[in-house]
Amino acid sequence: MQIKDTIIREINKRLLKREIRVQNKKMVQQKKEEEKMNVREEVYEQIIEILKDARFPINSLEELIAALPEGLDTTCIIGGTEVTAAEARSLITEKDFPFKDVKDIANLLVERAGL
């Protein structure tokens, strides 16, 4: 009977350790997803703020650049890294125009940036 009890305790101990590892992995993954969402929301809000005074619709890349407060030198902070509009320019093509409002631009940029 003692051997059986010992085996059962050992199995339960191993199952508990496995469950703890699984829960830890889930927590780490959840935290990564939350951090990604926080960065996404932060960038989205920065784009909204940067283009708050823009006139819509914006029909071309030239109009979009002109709507930026500092043109291609306008910056956004992504996860502690400063990104200029010039660097983000490759995320938008002429086929994306026209933009009817700032939310269209923000959604497109965060999606194409992989946020």
C-alpha positions, -999 to 999 in steps of 0.1 A, spaced: 0 0 0 29 24 8 44 19 -27 11 26 -43 6 58 -22 41 69 -30 36 64 -67 3 83 -66 19 112 -47 48 113 -73 24 113 -102 3 141 -86 35 160 -80 46 157 -116 11 166 -129 12 197 -107 46 207 -119 34 202 -155 3 223 -149 24 251 -133 47 251 -164 16 253 -187 1 281 -167 34 300 -167 37 297 -205 1 310 -208 9 339 -185 40 348 -205 21 347 -238 -7 368 -224 17 394 -212 34 395 -246 0 400 -262 -9 427 -238 24 445 -244 18 443 -281 -17 457 -277 -4 485 -256 22 494 -282 -5 492 -309 -28 515 -290 0 539 -282 10 541 -319 -26 544 -330 -31 573 -306 1 590 -317 -10 589 -353 -44 603 -344 -27 632 -325 -2 638 -353 -29 641 -379 -56 658 -358 -55 690 -379 -53 673 -413 -81 679 -438 -98 649 -453 -101 632 -477 -64 628 -483 -60 617 -519 -22 612 -524 11 606 -507 20 642 -513 -11 654 -495 -4 631 -466 31 643 -463 19 679 -464 -6 671 -436 21 660 -413 33 688 -389 69 683 -398 65 666 -431 87 635 -435 106 645 -403 75 639 -382 82 613 -356 64 586 -337 77 565 -308 72 528 -312 83 507 -282 110 532 -272 123 536 -308 117 569 -327 104 563 -362 101 591 -388 74 595 -414 101 590 -440 109 555 -425 72 546 -423 65 559 -458 71 524 -473 40 512 -454 17 532 -477 12 529 -514 -6 550 -539 -33 523 -541 -42 530 -505 -56 564 -513 -79 581 -507 -81 582 -469 -115 595 -457 -103 601 -421 -74 598 -397 -87 564 -384 -82 549 -418 -46 559 -418 -39 548 -382 -55 514 -388 -35 509 -420 -2 519 -404 -5 498 -373 -16 468 -393 12 470 -419 37 477 -391 27 443 -377 14 458 -344 
